[in-house]
Amino acid sequence: MFPMPSSTQLYVFLIATVLFAMLTGCQALPSARQTVIPPTDVPGQECVARCDLPYSQCEQRQRLRETQCQQDFKQISDDHAACIAAKGRQCLQPVPCQGADMGICATQREECVLTCGGQVESRPEIWPWKSRDASQPAPEASP
């Protein structure tokens, strides 16, 4: 059979495992913020200008979708309240709207700008959860 480790060895192993997990879980993982830089030449800028209409239309569709969702949510909420008041057994539970997703529109515009000759610029970002833009200087301490 296998020899059983002593309790001291188990404690050392446990402490080493926990310490290893804590150290690896707390290290900063570098990431990169990618920015699309539009072209600077005239044909490229004209092409980018043509990206603006589909972008505006996409935003308009997202806002319309959100407005419709809010109206549906209100109606279902009213129906749910009436169902509960009537002691109904299977009342349809309303699901809140998730908001207009403008990220889809931004992604489509970035792809359009890239087809116009735009470039992707990657900047390392050590602390991605901080909201300050990496291109802005850090605020100075006041005396």
C-alpha positions as CSV (number, residue, x, y, z in Angstrom):
1,M,0.0,0.0,0.0
2,F,0.9,3.7,-0.2
3,P,2.3,5.3,2.9
4,M,0.0,8.0,4.4
5,P,1.6,11.5,4.6
6,S,1.8,13.0,8.0
7,S,-0.6,15.8,9.0
8,T,2.3,18.3,8.8
9,Q,2.9,17.4,5.2
10,L,-0.8,17.8,4.4
11,Y,-0.9,21.2,6.0
12,V,2.2,22.3,4.1
13,F,0.7,21.0,0.8
14,L,-2.6,22.7,1.6
15,I,-0.9,26.0,2.4
16,A,1.3,25.9,-0.7
17,T,-1.7,25.1,-2.9
18,V,-3.8,28.0,-1.5
19,L,-0.8,30.4,-1.7
20,F,-0.2,29.3,-5.3
21,A,-3.9,29.8,-6.2
22,M,-4.0,33.3,-4.6
23,L,-0.8,34.5,-6.3
24,T,-1.8,33.3,-9.8
25,G,-5.4,34.6,-9.4
26,C,-4.3,38.1,-8.4
27,Q,-1.8,38.8,-11.0
28,A,-2.6,41.5,-13.6
29,L,-3.3,40.0,-17.0
30,P,-2.2,42.3,-19.8
31,S,-4.7,43.1,-22.5
32,A,-4.8,45.4,-25.4
33,R,-7.3,48.1,-26.3
34,Q,-7.9,48.2,-30.0
35,T,-8.8,51.4,-31.8
36,V,-9.7,51.8,-35.4
37,I,-7.9,54.7,-37.0
38,P,-9.6,56.0,-40.1
39,P,-7.6,56.7,-43.3
40,T,-6.2,60.2,-43.8
41,D,-6.3,60.3,-47.6
42,V,-9.3,61.9,-49.4
43,P,-10.8,58.8,-51.0
44,G,-10.5,57.0,-47.7
45,Q,-12.3,59.8,-45.8
46,E,-15.0,59.9,-48.4
47,C,-15.4,56.1,-48.0
48,V,-15.6,56.6,-44.2
49,A,-18.3,59.2,-44.7
50,R,-20.4,56.6,-46.5
51,C,-20.1,54.4,-43.3
52,D,-22.0,57.0,-41.3
53,L,-25.4,56.4,-42.9
54,P,-25.6,52.7,-42.1
55,Y,-24.3,53.5,-38.6
56,S,-27.1,56.0,-38.0
57,Q,-29.6,53.6,-39.4
58,C,-28.4,50.8,-37.1
59,E,-28.6,53.1,-34.1
60,Q,-32.1,54.1,-35.1
61,R,-33.1,50.4,-35.4
62,Q,-31.7,49.6,-32.0
63,R,-33.5,52.5,-30.3
64,L,-36.8,51.4,-32.1
65,R,-36.2,47.9,-30.9
66,E,-35.7,49.0,-27.4
67,T,-38.8,51.3,-27.5
68,Q,-40.9,48.4,-28.8
69,C,-39.5,46.1,-26.1
70,Q,-40.4,48.7,-23.4
71,Q,-44.0,48.9,-24.7
72,D,-44.3,45.1,-24.8
73,F,-42.8,44.9,-21.3
74,K,-45.4,47.4,-19.9
75,Q,-48.2,45.5,-21.5
76,I,-47.0,42.1,-20.2
77,S,-46.4,43.6,-16.8
78,D,-50.0,45.0,-16.7
79,D,-51.3,41.6,-17.9
80,H,-49.2,39.9,-15.2
81,A,-50.6,42.2,-12.5
82,A,-54.2,41.5,-13.6
83,C,-53.5,37.7,-13.7
84,I,-52.0,37.8,-10.2
85,A,-55.0,39.9,-8.9
86,A,-57.4,37.3,-10.5
87,K,-55.4,34.6,-8.7
88,G,-54.4,32.9,-11.9
89,R,-52.2,29.9,-11.7
90,Q,-50.0,30.4,-14.8
91,C,-49.3,34.1,-15.1
92,L,-46.8,35.1,-17.7
93,Q,-43.8,36.6,-16.0
94,P,-42.5,39.8,-17.7
95,V,-38.9,39.8,-18.7
96,P,-37.2,43.2,-18.6
97,C,-35.6,44.7,-21.8
98,Q,-31.8,44.6,-22.1
99,G,-31.4,48.0,-23.6
100,A,-30.4,49.2,-27.0
101,D,-27.1,47.4,-28.0
102,M,-25.2,50.2,-29.8
103,G,-22.1,48.0,-29.7
104,I,-23.3,46.1,-32.7
105,C,-23.5,49.4,-34.6
106,A,-20.0,50.4,-33.5
107,T,-18.6,47.1,-34.6
108,Q,-20.3,47.4,-38.0
109,R,-18.9,50.9,-38.4
110,E,-15.4,49.8,-37.5
111,E,-15.5,47.0,-40.0
112,C,-16.7,49.6,-42.6
113,V,-13.8,51.9,-41.8
114,L,-11.4,49.1,-42.1
115,T,-12.6,48.3,-45.6
116,C,-12.0,52.0,-46.4
117,G,-8.3,51.6,-45.5
118,G,-8.5,52.2,-41.8
119,Q,-5.9,50.7,-39.5
120,V,-6.2,48.9,-36.2
121,E,-4.0,50.3,-33.4
122,S,-3.4,48.2,-30.3
123,R,-2.3,49.7,-27.1
124,P,-1.4,47.6,-24.1
125,E,-3.7,48.0,-21.2
126,I,-2.4,46.7,-17.8
127,W,-5.5,47.4,-15.8
128,P,-8.5,46.9,-18.2
129,W,-11.1,47.4,-15.5
130,K,-10.1,51.0,-14.9
131,S,-12.3,53.4,-16.8
132,R,-9.7,56.1,-17.6
133,D,-8.7,56.2,-21.2
134,A,-5.1,55.2,-21.7
135,S,-4.5,58.1,-24.0
136,Q,-5.5,60.6,-21.3
137,P,-2.9,61.7,-18.7
138,A,-3.4,60.7,-15.1
139,P,-4.9,63.4,-13.0
140,E,-2.3,65.4,-11.1
141,A,-2.4,65.5,-7.3
142,S,-3.2,68.9,-5.9
143,P,-0.9,70.4,-3.3
